[in-house]
Amino acid sequence: MTTIRDVAKEAGVSVATVSRVLNETGYVHDDTRRKVQNAIQILNYSPNEVARSLYKRESRLIGLLLPDITNPFFPLLARGIEDEIHRQGFRVIFGNSDEDLQKEMDYISTFIQNNVVGIISATNNPDNSNYQNIDIPVVFLDRTSNDYPSVYADGKLGGRLAAEEIIQRGSKNVTLLKGPSQVLPAQERFQGSLQALSESEVDFQVINTSSFSFEEAKKWAKELFQKYPVTDGVIASNDIVATAVLHEALHLGKKIPDEVQIIGFDDIPQSSLLFPALSTIRQPAYDMGMEAAKLLTKLIRKQHVEKNTIKMDVSFMERQTTRKVKIHG
């Protein structure tokens, strides 16, 4: 690995001179500066960002904490963040908390030790004590917080939309899969669906779930059709769970969408590739990530922020697991 000493040797100058060029401190003659810059280019030298930030007492590092990188929704968020953060001249350090409070706290400590200037967190516990003693900006993503800026999608509206669309398309016996109780967005979308179903004429029932993992979702899908074999509409807590329900329904020989309609939530890229393709409620994940990054960089630079809380719209993506709306003429 190329070091600052290699650069100094290539340029024919002292290590201190290279350091002054890198950190923009002290006077360096233009000809000498060019020699150092040429040496950096020739050797493809990249300064240690952490060491540099400690030396200059400033940093361009951002901490990003996600709850479960195996859920395809979160890489979409991360991509939006990374693209915008990079455009703004910052870099990202990533942590995966696995929805574990201790692991989350460990990552926050690691971020602080690495001199990050801000944190974006999609933790399930935005109001826990892990964040109380942090003196750098924090933005919550896909979560809401009473104390910190946040960017999130309108989960309650999304849940209501899913229920209204499945009712409008003729389902009379709907099963609602309630997402994990500790995940606030899952509870918001559940409340939205529950409210719309309660106001309707359809029969419905609720199945509690405790995670978004596909392996767990396969068990709940089996339970769903064993307990409620006459179900003709399913509103899933996310697209992973909806995929498991679709697989089980097809395994049982049910015709989709004629006998059973299914609506997911998130619109992960895989949803459109299923057969039949999954109807779902779309969260604008990439755009949410970008907005969180923009908000955080403004806070870091102490720029004016018009809105600390950004709620983004959701929409229904009609595909092949729901029937067409009948138009009465």
C-alpha positions as CSV (number, residue, x, y, z in Angstrom):
1,M,0.0,0.0,0.0
2,T,1.3,3.4,-1.0
3,T,2.3,5.6,2.0
4,I,2.9,9.3,2.5
5,R,6.6,8.5,2.6
6,D,6.4,7.0,-0.9
7,V,4.8,10.2,-2.2
8,A,7.5,12.3,-0.6
9,K,10.2,10.2,-2.1
10,E,8.6,10.3,-5.6
11,A,8.2,14.1,-5.4
12,G,11.6,14.7,-3.9
13,V,10.3,16.6,-0.9
14,S,9.8,16.0,2.8
15,V,6.9,14.2,4.4
16,A,5.9,17.4,6.1
17,T,5.6,19.1,2.7
18,V,3.3,16.4,1.4
19,S,1.3,16.7,4.6
20,R,0.9,20.5,4.1
21,V,-0.3,19.9,0.5
22,L,-2.8,17.2,1.6
23,N,-4.2,19.1,4.5
24,E,-4.0,22.6,2.9
25,T,-2.0,24.0,5.8
26,G,1.0,26.3,5.6
27,Y,2.8,27.7,2.6
28,V,3.9,25.5,-0.3
29,H,5.5,26.9,-3.5
30,D,3.3,26.3,-6.6
31,D,6.0,24.2,-8.3
32,T,6.5,22.0,-5.2
33,R,2.7,21.6,-4.9
34,R,2.5,20.4,-8.5
35,K,5.3,17.9,-7.9
36,V,3.5,16.5,-4.9
37,Q,0.2,16.3,-6.8
38,N,1.9,14.6,-9.8
39,A,3.4,12.0,-7.4
40,I,0.0,11.4,-5.8
41,Q,-1.4,10.8,-9.2
42,I,1.5,8.5,-10.4
43,L,1.3,6.4,-7.2
44,N,-2.5,6.5,-7.0
45,Y,-2.1,7.5,-3.4
46,S,-5.2,7.8,-1.2
47,P,-4.8,9.5,2.2
48,N,-6.2,7.7,5.2
49,E,-9.5,9.5,5.7
50,V,-9.7,8.8,9.5
51,A,-6.1,9.9,10.2
52,R,-6.6,12.9,8.0
53,S,-9.8,13.9,9.8
54,L,-8.1,13.5,13.2
55,Y,-5.2,15.7,12.0
56,K,-7.4,18.5,10.6
57,R,-10.1,18.1,13.3
58,E,-12.6,17.7,10.5
59,S,-14.0,14.8,8.6
60,R,-15.9,13.8,5.5
61,L,-17.1,10.5,6.9
62,I,-20.8,9.7,7.5
63,G,-22.1,6.7,9.5
64,L,-25.0,4.8,8.0
65,L,-26.8,2.3,10.2
66,L,-29.3,-0.1,8.6
67,P,-31.4,-2.8,10.4
68,D,-31.1,-5.7,7.9
69,I,-29.0,-5.6,4.7
70,T,-30.5,-8.9,3.5
71,N,-33.9,-7.1,3.0
72,P,-33.6,-5.7,-0.6
73,F,-35.5,-2.5,0.4
74,F,-32.5,-1.3,2.5
75,P,-29.8,-1.5,-0.3
76,L,-32.1,0.8,-2.3
77,L,-32.1,3.3,0.6
78,A,-28.3,3.0,0.9
79,R,-27.8,3.6,-2.8
80,G,-29.7,6.8,-2.7
81,I,-27.7,7.9,0.3
82,E,-24.3,6.9,-1.1
83,D,-24.9,8.6,-4.5
84,E,-25.9,11.9,-2.8
85,I,-23.3,11.8,-0.1
86,H,-20.6,11.1,-2.7
87,R,-21.8,14.1,-4.8
88,Q,-21.5,16.3,-1.7
89,G,-17.9,15.3,-1.1
90,F,-18.5,12.9,1.8
91,R,-17.9,9.1,2.3
92,V,-20.0,6.5,4.0
93,I,-19.1,4.0,6.8
94,F,-21.8,1.3,7.0
95,G,-23.2,-0.8,9.8
96,N,-25.8,-3.6,9.9
97,S,-27.6,-3.7,13.3
98,D,-29.7,-6.9,12.8
99,E,-32.4,-5.1,14.8
100,D,-30.1,-5.7,17.9
101,L,-29.8,-2.8,20.4
102,Q,-26.4,-3.8,21.6
103,K,-25.0,-4.2,18.1
104,E,-26.6,-0.8,17.2
105,M,-24.8,0.8,20.2
106,D,-21.5,-0.8,19.2
107,Y,-21.8,0.6,15.7
108,I,-22.6,4.0,16.9
109,S,-19.5,3.9,19.1
110,T,-17.4,2.8,16.1
111,F,-18.8,5.7,14.1
112,I,-17.8,8.1,16.8
113,Q,-14.4,6.6,17.2
114,N,-13.9,7.0,13.4
115,N,-14.7,10.7,13.7
116,V,-17.9,10.8,11.6
117,V,-19.5,14.2,11.2
118,G,-23.1,12.8,11.0
119,I,-25.2,9.6,11.2
120,I,-28.1,8.4,9.1
121,S,-30.0,5.6,11.0
122,A,-32.9,3.3,10.0
123,T,-33.0,1.8,13.5
124,N,-36.2,0.4,14.9
125,N,-35.7,2.4,18.1
126,P,-35.2,6.1,17.2
127,D,-36.0,7.3,20.6
128,N,-33.7,5.0,22.6
129,S,-30.8,6.2,24.7
130,N,-28.2,5.3,22.1
131,Y,-28.6,8.7,20.5
132,Q,-29.0,10.9,23.5
133,N,-25.4,11.8,24.1
134,I,-24.3,12.3,20.4
135,D,-23.2,15.8,19.6
136,I,-23.2,15.4,15.8
137,P,-26.3,15.6,13.5
138,V,-28.4,12.5,13.3
139,V,-31.1,11.9,10.6
140,F,-33.6,9.0,10.9
141,L,-34.6,7.2,7.7
142,D,-37.7,5.2,7.1
143,R,-38.5,6.0,10.8
144,T,-40.0,8.9,12.6
145,S,-38.5,10.4,15.8
146,N,-39.8,12.9,18.3
147,D,-36.3,14.4,18.8
148,Y,-34.4,14.2,15.5
149,P,-34.9,15.1,11.9
150,S,-36.4,12.2,9.8
151,V,-37.3,11.1,6.3
152,Y,-40.0,8.5,5.9
153,A,-42.8,7.3,3.6
154,D,-46.5,7.7,4.5
155,G,-47.0,4.1,5.8
156,K,-50.5,4.7,7.1
157,L,-51.7,6.0,3.7
158,G,-49.9,3.0,2.1
159,G,-51.8,0.6,4.3
160,R,-55.1,2.3,3.5
161,L,-54.3,2.2,-0.2
162,A,-53.6,-1.5,-0.1
163,A,-56.9,-2.2,1.6
164,E,-58.9,0.0,-0.7
165,E,-57.4,-1.4,-3.8
166,I,-58.0,-5.1,-2.8
167,I,-61.6,-4.3,-1.7
168,Q,-62.3,-2.4,-5.0
169,R,-61.1,-5.4,-6.9
170,G,-63.7,-7.7,-5.3
171,S,-62.0,-9.5,-2.4
172,K,-64.6,-10.5,0.2
173,N,-62.5,-12.3,2.8
174,V,-59.2,-10.6,3.4
175,T,-56.3,-11.7,5.6
176,L,-54.1,-8.9,6.9
177,L,-50.5,-9.9,7.9
178,K,-49.4,-7.6,10.7
179,G,-45.7,-6.8,10.6
180,P,-43.3,-7.0,13.5
181,S,-44.5,-5.0,16.6
182,Q,-41.1,-3.4,17.1
183,V,-41.0,-1.9,13.6
184,L,-42.9,1.3,13.6
185,P,-43.4,1.6,9.8
186,A,-44.9,-1.9,9.7
187,Q,-47.4,-0.9,12.5
188,E,-48.3,2.3,10.6
189,R,-49.1,0.5,7.4
190,F,-51.0,-2.1,9.5
191,Q,-53.1,0.6,11.1
192,G,-53.9,2.1,7.7
193,S,-55.1,-1.2,6.3
194,L,-57.0,-2.0,9.5
195,Q,-58.9,1.3,9.5
196,A,-60.0,0.9,5.8
197,L,-61.0,-2.8,6.3
198,S,-63.0,-1.9,9.5
199,E,-64.9,0.8,7.5
200,S,-65.8,-1.7,4.7
201,E,-68.3,-4.6,4.3
202,V,-65.7,-7.3,3.8
203,D,-64.8,-10.0,6.3
204,F,-61.2,-9.9,7.4
205,Q,-58.8,-11.5,9.9
206,V,-55.3,-10.6,11.2
207,I,-52.2,-12.8,11.5
208,N,-49.4,-11.5,13.7
209,T,-45.8,-11.9,12.4
210,S,-42.5,-11.2,14.2
211,S,-40.0,-10.6,11.4
212,F,-39.6,-9.9,7.6
213,S,-37.4,-12.9,6.9
214,F,-38.4,-15.1,4.0
215,E,-37.9,-18.4,5.9
216,E,-40.3,-17.2,8.7
217,A,-42.7,-15.8,6.1
218,K,-43.0,-19.3,4.5
219,K,-44.4,-20.6,7.8
220,W,-46.9,-17.8,8.1
221,A,-48.0,-18.4,4.5
222,K,-48.7,-22.0,5.3
223,E,-50.5,-21.0,8.5
224,L,-52.6,-18.5,6.6
225,F,-54.2,-20.9,4.2
226,Q,-54.6,-23.7,6.8
227,K,-56.4,-21.3,9.2
228,Y,-58.3,-19.3,6.6
229,P,-58.7,-21.5,3.5
230,V,-61.4,-19.2,2.1
231,T,-59.2,-16.2,2.1
232,D,-59.5,-14.5,-1.3
233,G,-57.3,-11.4,-0.6
234,V,-54.0,-11.0,1.3
235,I,-52.4,-7.7,2.4
236,A,-48.8,-8.6,3.3
237,S,-46.5,-6.6,5.6
238,N,-43.9,-6.3,2.9
239,D,-42.9,-7.7,-0.5
240,I,-40.8,-10.6,1.0
241,V,-43.8,-11.8,3.0
242,A,-46.1,-11.3,-0.1
243,T,-43.7,-13.4,-2.1
244,A,-43.9,-16.3,0.4
245,V,-47.7,-16.0,0.3
246,L,-47.7,-16.1,-3.5
247,H,-45.4,-19.2,-3.5
248,E,-47.7,-21.0,-1.1
249,A,-50.9,-20.1,-3.0
250,L,-49.5,-21.4,-6.2
251,H,-48.2,-24.5,-4.5
252,L,-51.8,-25.1,-3.3
253,G,-53.1,-24.8,-6.9
254,K,-54.9,-21.5,-6.3
255,K,-55.4,-19.2,-9.3
256,I,-53.8,-15.8,-8.9
257,P,-55.5,-13.3,-9.0
258,D,-58.9,-15.0,-9.8
259,E,-59.1,-17.0,-6.5
260,V,-56.6,-15.0,-4.3
261,Q,-55.4,-11.5,-4.7
262,I,-52.1,-10.4,-3.1
263,I,-50.7,-6.9,-2.4
264,G,-47.2,-6.4,-0.9
265,F,-45.4,-3.3,0.4
266,D,-42.1,-1.6,-0.6
267,D,-41.8,-2.4,-4.4
268,I,-38.4,-4.0,-4.1
269,P,-36.9,-4.7,-7.6
270,Q,-37.6,-8.4,-7.4
271,S,-41.4,-7.8,-7.1
272,S,-41.8,-7.0,-10.8
273,L,-39.8,-10.1,-11.8
274,L,-42.0,-12.6,-10.0
275,F,-44.5,-14.7,-12.0
276,P,-47.1,-13.5,-11.7
277,A,-45.6,-10.0,-11.0
278,L,-46.5,-8.7,-7.6
279,S,-48.9,-5.8,-7.1
280,T,-47.6,-3.7,-4.2
281,I,-47.4,-0.3,-2.5
282,R,-44.3,1.5,-3.7
283,Q,-42.1,3.4,-1.3
284,P,-39.6,5.7,-3.1
285,A,-36.6,4.1,-1.4
286,Y,-33.8,5.6,-3.5
287,D,-35.4,9.1,-3.3
288,M,-35.8,8.7,0.5
289,G,-32.1,7.9,0.8
290,M,-31.2,11.0,-1.3
291,E,-33.4,13.3,0.8
292,A,-31.9,12.0,4.0
293,A,-28.4,12.6,2.7
294,K,-29.3,16.1,1.6
295,L,-30.8,16.9,5.0
296,L,-27.8,15.5,6.9
297,T,-25.3,17.4,4.8
298,K,-27.2,20.7,5.3
299,L,-27.2,20.1,9.1
300,I,-23.5,19.3,9.0
301,R,-22.8,22.5,7.2
302,K,-25.2,24.4,9.5
303,Q,-27.2,25.5,6.4
304,H,-30.8,26.6,6.6
305,V,-33.2,23.7,6.7
306,E,-36.8,24.4,5.8
307,K,-38.3,21.1,7.0
308,N,-36.8,18.8,9.6
309,T,-39.3,16.1,8.9
310,I,-39.9,14.9,5.3
311,K,-42.9,12.6,4.6
312,M,-42.8,11.1,1.1
313,D,-45.7,9.8,-0.9
314,V,-46.5,6.2,-1.6
315,S,-48.4,4.8,-4.6
316,F,-50.1,1.6,-5.7
317,M,-48.2,-0.5,-8.4
318,E,-50.8,-2.5,-10.2
319,R,-49.4,-5.8,-11.6
320,Q,-50.6,-9.4,-12.0
321,T,-51.5,-10.5,-8.4
322,T,-54.6,-8.2,-8.4
323,R,-57.6,-8.1,-10.7
324,K,-58.5,-5.2,-13.0
325,V,-61.1,-2.9,-11.6
326,K,-64.5,-3.5,-13.1
327,I,-65.9,-0.4,-14.7
328,H,-69.7,-0.4,-14.5
329,G,-71.3,1.3,-17.5
